Amino acid sequence: AAAAAAAAAADSLANTVELHKLDLLDHKATAEFIQHHHPDIIIHCAAQRYPDAFESNLEESIQLNVESTRHLAQLCMSQPDYRPHLIYISTSYVFDGGVISKEFPPYVPTSVANPINNYGRSKWDGECAIRDVMNVAKSNSDCRGRGITVRVPLLYGEDCIQLDESPALEMMKVLLPTATGTTIKKKKIDNWALRFPTSCEDVAKALKLMIDRALIDKHFDGTYHVSSPHGITKYGLLQLQSQLLNVPKSELDERAAGNDDNPSAANPLAAPRPQCTQLNCEDTWSALGCQVEFTTLQDGMRRSSRGFPGRFIGQ
C-alpha cells in the first residue's frame, strides 16, 4: 500500500514540477540555485554513466561524477538556516563481481567495494566524498543533514524516445529496417555479463519512500540498494525484445548473435566490466518498512517499446 501511494504521489508531482536547467560543473550557479530555491531534498542523478565514454574524457567525467558530488554535499552542509538531505545515485559497478576481491554477489551495502573501471571508481569516490563531508559535520555535532547513497544496476526508462537513452534499449537498433540491397552485418551482443535491468519507475517509487522517511527523520542516512531481481544478459534481453515485437527469429539470427566471451578481452580499448554485480535489497526494505514490487522484464520491455511504434522490422 505504501509503495502504491508513493507511485501515485510521484505521478501527481510529475504533472506540477517546474524544470530548471543547471550545469553542476558551474559551482557558483549551483550554489546560487540552492540558496534561492531552498530544496528539502536533493537527488543527485547527473553523471557520465557510460564506462567507455568515461575513458575517453577522464578529466571532465571525474569533475562531474566526483567533484560536483563533493560540492553538492558541501553546499548541503553549509546552508545557514537549514540542511537539505542529499540522495546520491551510485552504481552496482562499485563491485568487481569477485574477480579480484573474491567477494561474490549478491552484494549488501556493507560488501567490500572494488571497482574495476574508472566509471565505477568515480562513483565510489563520489560516495566517499559525501561520507567525508558528512563525517566532518558529525564531528562538529551538526546533525541537521545527512547523505543517502542509493546503488542501482542497469536502468531503463518506460518513456524513452531514443534507443540510445538506455543501454538496455540500444541493442534494439539491430532490429531497425535497413535499406533495400544493403548488406546486413551481423552484430555480436554481450551474452557474458549478467545484468539486472530495472525500470526507472521502480527506482522512483523507492526514492519516494526514502524521501518520505527523510522528511520526518533527520537522522535517516546510509547506503541502500535498489535493484530488480530479474537477471538477464544483453543478448537475452534482445531476444526478449524481439519476441515482444514479433520479429521472426530468422531475422534476429541474421542480424545479431550472442557473444559468450568477456567483451574486454576482445576489445582492449573498452573499459573492463565485471560479470555479475547483483545487489541484495533486503536492508533497504528493512529500513523502509516496506518494499517495491519490481516490474517484470516482459512488462518493462513491452512498455518501453511503446515509444517506438512501427519502427522495427516485422511491425
N, C-alpha and C positions, 0 to 999 in steps of 0.2 A: 504494500500500500504506500509506503514511504517513497519507494522508487517511482511508482506511478505518479504520485503527487509532484515529485521532483521534475519528472518529464513534462507534466502539464505546466508547471511554473516556468520551465525553460522555454516552452513554446510561446507562452504569453510574453516573456521578456524579449524574445526574438522579434516580436511584432512592434515593440516600442523603443528599442535601443537606438541611440544615435551613434554613428560611427565617425571616428576621427582618425586621420592618417598620421602616424608618428614614426619617426626614424629613431630607433633605440640607440643607434651609434652617435646620435646627436645628444650628448648628455645634458646640455643646457636646456634644450627643448623638452626633453623627457622630464627634467626636474620641474620646469615651469608648468608642464601639463599636470603633473601630480599635485603640485601646490595649488593649482587653480581648481581642479575637479574633486580633490579630496576623496579618492576611492576608498571604500572599506576593504575591498578585496582586489588584488592584482593577480591575474592569471597570466603567467609569462609563457606563451606558446612559441614565440618567434625564435627561429633557429635556422642555420644551414643544416638541413636534415638528410642530404644525400651524401653518403660517405665518399663517393668518387669525386663529386663536385667540391667537397671539403678539401680534398687533397690538392686540387688544382688552384685553390685560393685560400691558402692556410691562414695568412695574417688577418684578412677581413673576417674569415669564418670564426677564428678564435675571438676576435673582438666582439662579434655578435653572440656567440654561444657562451663565452666565459665572462668577458669584461662587462657587457651590458647586463648580465645577470648579477654580477657583483654590485654594479652601480644601482640597480633596482633595489637590491637588499639594503644598501646603504641609505637610499632615499627613504625606504620604509621605516628605518630606524632613526632617521634624523628629522622627521616632521615635528615641529614644535608643539603642536596641540593634539596630535592623535597618532596612532600607529596602525597602518593598514596591514592586513595579512598578505603575505606573498605566497602564491602557489606556483611552483616551478614544474614545468612538464619536462621530464627526463626520458630515458630510454632503456629498454632491456639490453641495449648494446654496451652497457657498463659492465656486463658479464662476458666471460670468454668461452662459455659452453663447456668448461672443464679442460680445455686443451692444454692450458698452462697451469692454472690454479688447482686442477684436479677436484674442484668443487663443481658438481654437476646439477643441472636443473631437475625439478622446478626450483627457482630461487625465491627465497624470502627476503624481506627488506634488509635483514642483517647479514645476508650472504656476502662473502668477500667479493668486492668489485675488482675486475682486472680487464679493462677494455683492451682490445687488440687492434683497434684502428683509431685514427685521430679524431674522427667524429665522436665515437664512444668516449674517448678520453676527454674531449672538450665538455661533454655533458656531465661526466663525473667531476671535472674541475668546476663546473657550474654548481653542482651540488655542494662541493667543498667550500666554494666561495660563500654560499648562503649560510652554511653552518658556521664558518669563521666569523662572519658579520654578526650573526645571532648570538654566538657564544660570547663575543665581546660585550654585547648588550646585556646578556645574563650576568656576566661578571660584574657589571656596573649596577646590578639589581634593578634593571629596567626590564620588566616582564610584559610590557604593553605592546606585544607584537611578536609574531612567530613566522617561521618559514616552513612551508609544507612542500615536500617533493613528491611528485606522482610519476612513477615509471610506467611507460606504456610500450607495447610492441608495434608492429607494422599496423598503421591505421588506414582506413579508407572512409571516404565521405559517401553519403547516400544522395547527395545533391550536386555531384561534380558535373561540370560542363566540358572539361578537357580530360582526356585519358591520362595525361602525364601529371595530373594533380595528385595522384597517389601511386606508389609503386605496386599497390595491389590491383591496379586497373590498367597500368601502362602496357602490360603484356597483350592486352586485347587489341592493340594496334595491328597484330598479325592477322586479325580477323576482318580488317577493313578491306573493301574491294580494291582490286588492282586494275589498271587499265588493260584493255584487251590487247593481247600479244606480249604483255610484259612477262618476263621470266621471273617466276617466284623463287626467291632464295630462302630456303628453309632456315629458320632461326632456332638456335638452341636456348632453351629456357631452363633456369635453375631447378633441378629436381633433387638437390643435395641438402639444402638448408631447410629446416622445419620452421615455418612461420606460424604466427597466431593472429591472423588478420582480425582487427577489432574495429567496429563501427565507431566513428566519432560521436554519433548519437548516444551510444552506451557510455563512452567516456564522459560526455557532458552530464549524463544522469548521475554518475559517481561524483563528479566535481560539484554538482548542485548539493548533494548530500554533505560533502565536506564543507562547502560554504555555509550551509545552514548550521553545521556544528561549530565552525569557526566564529560565526557571528554571536553565538551565545557562550562560547568558551574561549577566552583569550589565551588559554594555555594549550589549546589544541595545535599540535605541530607534529613533525616526524616525517618519515618516508613511507609511502604506500604504493602498492602495485595494483594496476587496473588492466586486466587482460582477459580476452575471451579464452576459453579453454579449448577451442576448436583448432587443432593443428593441421597444417597442410603445406606442401611445397608450392613454389610459384607455378610450376608446371601442372601440379594437381589442381591449383586454383584456376588456371587457364582451361583445363579440361572441364571443370565445373561450369565456368562461364560459357564455354562453347555449348554445353548441353542445355543451359538455360536459354541460350539464344537460338537453339535449334540449328546450330551449324553442323552439317554432316561430319562424321568422324573422318571420312576420307579427305575432306577439305582441311581439317585441322592437321592431319598427318602429313599433308602436302606442305603445310606452311610452318610447322613447329615440331620440335622433338625435345624430350626431356634430357637434360644434361646431369648425369649422376655424379659427376666429378666436382671437387671443390673448385668454384669459379676462380678463386685467387691463383690456383695452380696453372690454369690455362691462360690467365691474363695477369702477369706480374705487375702491371701498372694499376690494376684495380685495388681498392682498399680491401684488406682482408676482412672476412666475415666469420663470425662463429657459426657453428652448425645448428645449435639449438640454445635459445636463452629463454625458455618458458618461465613465466612469472607465476608464483603462488600468491593468490589474493586473500587468503584466509585472514591474515592480520588486518587487512583493510576492512573486511566485513565485520570482523570482531570489534574494531574501533568505532565503526559507524552504527552498529546495532542492526544492520540490515544489509542486503546485497542486491546488486543489479542483475537482472536476468539478461544474459547476453544474447544478441541476435545470432541466429544460426547463419552459417556461411551461405546456405541456399537462399535464405530470405534476404540477407545483406547484399549479396551479389545481384539478386533479382531487382532489388530497389535501386541499386547503383546503376544498373544497365538502362533504367527507365530514362535517364538523362541523355541517352543517345539513340533515340528512336530511328529505325530504318538505316542505321549507319553501317551495319555489318553484313557480311555475306550470308545468304540464306534468309534474310529478312525481306 
